[in-house]
Amino acid sequence: MYTITSSEMEFKNYRKYEYTLAGRPLVIETGKMAGLANGSCLCRYGDTAVLCCATASEKPRDGIDFLPLSVDFDERMYAAGKIPGGYLKREGKPSEKAILTSRVIDRPVRPLFPKDLRNDVALTLTVMSVDQDCSPEITAMIGASVALSISDIPWNGPIGGVFMGLVDGELVVNPTEAQRKVSDLELTVAASMEKVVMIEAGAREVDDDTMYQAIMVAHEEIRNLLVFVNGIIAEIGKPKFSYPSGELDHDMFDKIFAFCEKDVMNALDTDDKNVRDERMVPIKDAIIETFGEEYPDLPAQMEELVYKIQKKIVRRWLLVDKKRVDGRAMNQIRPLTAEVGVLPRVHGSGLFTRGQTQVLTAATLGTLSEAQMLDGIDNETSKRYMHHYNMPGFSTGEAKAVRSPGRREIGHGALAERSLVPVLPSEEEFPYAIRLVSDVVSSNGSTSQGSVCGSTLALMDAGVPIKAPVAGISCGLITAEDGSWDTMIDIQGLEDFYGDMDFKVAGTHKGITSIQMDLKIDGLTPAIIKQALAQTHAGRDYIIDNVILKAISQPRPEVSKYAPKMTTMKIDPDKIREVIGKGGATIQKIVADTGAKIDIDDDGTIHIAAINGEQADAARAAISVIVFEPEVGEIYTGKVTGIKEFGCFVEYAPGKEGMVHISKICNRRLERVEDAGIELGMTVKVKYMGLDKKGRMDFSIKDAQ
């Protein structure tokens, strides 16, 4: 399946490992670059090359109760032969796609670290060359796994990853760029030898069975890949370093748990997050009062202690008693409401509420020139549909200032955006740029899927003719040491925090449009995946029929009166110069006279946006005059604008003149044009005869009578 070769270069530790993945060469090189990192490799897939480095601090970080892991997908524009846009001409903050890729790699990697590791760990994945047929995201994921696995950093890998497409009904592993453009599926799967550890998907209403089959095909491909990776580890893998455990003292935990177990159970037994938080305050005070002298560090450990106490109780309820914190059945969704037209002046708005999670989404329609320009290492240069997600502190009852969006906000916004793309009308059907903003005004779990539902409501309220309503729902998981497990639909905050999975699925009645899976365990079995797909399908069907369509049964027939009115026309590309005019003078005058906004594509498509239909019609008419060409044989009514010895000139269209030769004014011979009664300013009918021998337009009055 693979070959291992050594190179007798000046780099004495240099190693090169080769494999074939989906018909293309995968090469892992070690010992040549980044020798001071704990583990590193140059991962090549086709002509894509990513330098993958894993480093860890020598000592753990004090005062934290989590693994301080950072994953950075670092794009170099030279990798795609591009110079960065903007004034500085150098890479700045990561692009949205780079942030999303970092999250896709973080999710499968993080659960495989020891739970008690507190050393800083950094994964830096630098994209140095891009072959558009060979995904840099998949290359980076494989390289990250190799770098961690051969390093001395404690980690329970390796994992592998592949990208799945669906082209003409056939599943394709790591499709090429041309195949991706026509694919109905964009599925990224990461897995260990035994289990699936990450799923991220966008799809054009793909059914559950096809999605499940794609995941299984991906896992089988990854298993073969991991045989190759394990060969590398066996040859050059370092022993893992030892570290001081960051776990709480077990004796202390057992004592305090026995002391407050019943009180915490009572505090958690409510569907109101505020009540739950209020009940926990005196319990924390009692713990400090009772155990503070015995355990001096207890105040600093209180948050982690309370987390673990609540986690033990919630997991026991779910596993043993089949009891949920708010009293719901395992397959029961929280109370739902939906409302549209909430904000009076915006182009469209929807308020979606699920339990104590509440999302307000607003839609704004603009011209296509307002589409977002993209500057990245792939070939995508713009997008007309944008979704942005915000979660301010007040949504969780926290007193914190508003900040710029973090990676979580960007990720949730992108997930909701991907969920609605498959049902949007084309530019030809609906020539608008569309921006949605989802503001989480109250949060108790599954806000990203609330944003999906809010997006559907806002789009329909804005008059966007979407093909079908989309809803999103999450599925949770609880597992036991003996291998038993159970899933639950529509997880709230505590079930997300203390459970093992957040399996988010959005889609229509027909099929799936997006998936995102977050795990806290070492992976999922096929049975869990199949049950999660079935539960989320039933959940989204219920939301669409009983909530969304009852709030608004179909998209509004017209856009809001406050939205720009768009019209599209097509002209001969050779006429574009005439419409623009010298230095842009002609088009600027049309814009000034009509108040419309005009965008012209290279193919002659003209997009006109205006506050009202009258302005749009006026701009269209002005352009029509400029590009107007008479048709041979057609009769036009015009005014006489000039009289010469050889004939007269007639304005057959606004600003357009043609000549009628004196011989074509009437059926008799004329000495003077005026002898036929022709006068300046009079209205006459003329027939267009085509071009004369000299290439001039030829009109006739006598043939028009």
Disulfide bonds with the S-S distance in Angstrom:
none
